[in-house]
Every structure is written in structure tokens, then in C-alpha cells.
Amino acid sequence: MKIKHLYYLLAVAILFAGCMVGDKYVAPKAPENVSYRDSAGTDTTALMQWSQLYKDPVLQSIIRTTLENNNDLLSAASRIEEARLQSVVIKASMYPQLGYSAQVGGGTAGAEALKVGGGIQDGLLNAFGVLSWELDIWGKLRHSKKAAVAQFLASVQNRNALQVSLIAQVTSNYFLLLDLDNRLAIAKQTFAGRKENTQIISDRFDKGYIPELDKLQAIQQEAIVAATIPALERQIVQTENTIRLLMGEGPGTVARGNSIFGQALSPDIPVGLPSQLLQRRPDIMVAEKLLQAQSEQIGIAQANRFPSISLTGLLGFASPQLSTFISNKGFVANGFADIAGPLFTFGQRKNLMKVERQRYEQAYMQYQKTVLAALGDVDNSLSLYKTYTEEFEQRKIQAAAAEKALVLSRTRYDYGYTSYTEVILMENNLFDAQLQQSEALQGKLNAIVQLYKSLGGGW
């Protein structure tokens, strides 16, 4: 084939470049008629960064260390680079590939052997530049490139989703640690009070003022609180090691900043309209990019039903002698056009395209499930914050009333107006109320963390 014929074929291929098969991907629409129960849903501002939400400097340091050292996050960064390089590889296949080939050698072959290509006579020298190019007439390579780019973007959003999850995990565990610290302080303070009370009751018993039953009950009350101290210390060690694992560090202690009552978290997180969640939540964006990648697979399968055309060019020199190697007589210029395609496949490629369509339907259902689950997360988080706020306010009232009741009960007991059983009841009520108040505050703080995560995390 002459070189000019290749030019003609190339011109025809360019004209056919508009023959790309496969539907153009269209992003799915947001669910309609969805609203949150505990939000006006009109704020459209972007989420603040996590460093603006969590103001405790020690917590900020823990989060930064987690984002720098967490092994899962480092692995996710490697997967992003892998996906990026894969997209570059696929993109390169759309362009002509230039290579080279060279041979040098020689030999002896008889006349009969030469007739059947059994060898060469004398020397052999050749050097060629080889150009090969598969024409993307039906869009197979373009669909492949788009699919690879979508996979790359999905890996980026996967990393963002992991980052949001890690920030929420380490923050929730930090607030749990502060809650455990506070409960341990309550237990130690209560234990000190009950130990002193046991001594007073024992002295009264020794003097014959009260029955032994009161002394035994006081000892029991002291032991009950004493037993909670090692239990809380055990949970503190476990929580610290959980935090350090998230930070990519071995077991050890974790620094504390402000107390649980000193945490200044703004609850005014911009919730926005439900439709905005599609642009905020990384996991939704992952599902959407995977849906797009699968859509491109349908185009690839459809393009495989049509013939493929490739061009190959050979340009160089060949000669049996070095003296005539680089000369007009040794010049070689060849061009080839190849076409290959299916003829009778008994419906194989047609059914492969149907397989990809079914996979697209599965990816679409997974996307819809992800969106609905995300909307539910936001609604649940709003409810958590609202109810934990109300619960915490009531727990404060309960603890204040229990403290006053204990003072009055002890006074009544000292003057002989009531039994020691009433004092025990009031002591237990106060101890439980103080612990529940701390737990409710921790729940309120974690509700803000969960709300922030459910909205996308501000990564």
C-alpha cells in the first residue's frame, strides 16, 4: 500500500470519529420531596472545616496526627495514585504508538532452503521505526478513558470519605475519654465522701449509737463506688489505645485539653437542603462516579460489537551489507491497514453488552441506597442532637436536686428522723445522676460529631 493511501484511510477514519456508540452518561437526579424533621433546611453555605468546628487545641493536634499517620489513610493515598496512573495508561492508548526494531546477523542457506524461507544467505542488517495506531472510530478507547477517570475520582472521594470517618472516630473517642475522666473524678470524689462517712458510721456503732446494720450498709456503699474506679480506669486505657491506633501509634497515654464541660462546639452547622447532600457527602460521590464508570463499560461492550481498524507504518533501512545499508537502495517504507471484527459469535458480544447494562442497574440501585441512607443519617443526627440537648438539661436538674436531697436526708438521719436506708437511696441517686449527666453531655457532643460527619465532614 502506498503512503498516500494511508493518508486517505486516515482521513476516512477522522470522518468516522463521530460514530461513537453508547449512550452519553447523565448523572441521576436527587430524590424529591425529602425533608429533615429537625431543620429548616434553608442554609446553603458550605460546611466549615473541622479545625473551625473542634476548637480544643489538643483535639486538633490528635486529628492532624491521625490524618498524617493513619495506615488506612496512607493506603488510600496509594490507591489514588494507582488509579491516576491507570487512567494515564488508558489515555495513552488513544494516541499513535512509536517503536523501533533492529536486527543484525548473517548465515548460509542452500538454494532449496531459500525457496521455503529456511534461512538467509550472507549478512542481514535492518533498522525500522514502527508506528501503530488503533483508530477509535466507535469510541471504545474514549469510553475506557472516561471509565478510568471516573474510577480515579471515585478513589479520591473514597479517601475523603475515609478521612471524614477517621475524624469522626477519633473525635468521638476523645469525647468518650473526657467523659470517662469526668466519671472517674466523680467516682473518686464520691468514694472519698463515702469512705469518710463509713468512718463516722463505724465510730457511732462503736459507741453504741446505731445498729451494726447501718455500719454494714455504709461499707457496702463504699465498696460499690470503689469497684467502679478500676472499671473506669480499664475503659480509659482501652479508649486511649483506640485513639493511638487511629493516630498510627502504639499503646500509651493520650494528652487531654479542655474538660468535657469546657468543649466549645458550635451547634450551628449549616445543614442545607437535602439535594445539597449529593455534593457534600464523599460516599455519595463515590457511588455516583462508580455509576458513571459502569455506564462507560456499556459503551465499551457496544463498541466491541463493531470492527476495529488499526494502522501500522514501517520506515527504515535494510541491507545485507553495511556499505549499502543507509542508501536509497536500502530504504524501506511500508504501510498497512488492518480491520478485524466479530462475524458469528452466537450472541456472545450482544449478551456481554446486556451484562454491562445489568451491572449498571445494580450500580444505580446502590447509588440510590447510598443517597437514601445518607439522608437518613442526617435526620438521625439532627434528632440525636435535639434529644441529647434536652436530656442533658434535665440531667443537670436531676443532679442538682439529688445533691440537695442527700444533704437533707443526712440531716434527717443525724437527728433520728429517718433510717440509714433513705440516706443510701439518696447517695445512689446522686451518684447515678452525676454519671448520667456526664454521659448525656458526651452524647450531645457526639451528636454534633455525627451530624457533621453525616453532612459530609467539611474535609
Beta strands, then each sheet from edge to edge (+ up, - down):
strand 1: 97-107
strand 2: 122-135
strand 3: 308-319
strand 4: 331-340
sheet 1: 1+ 2- 3+ 4-
end
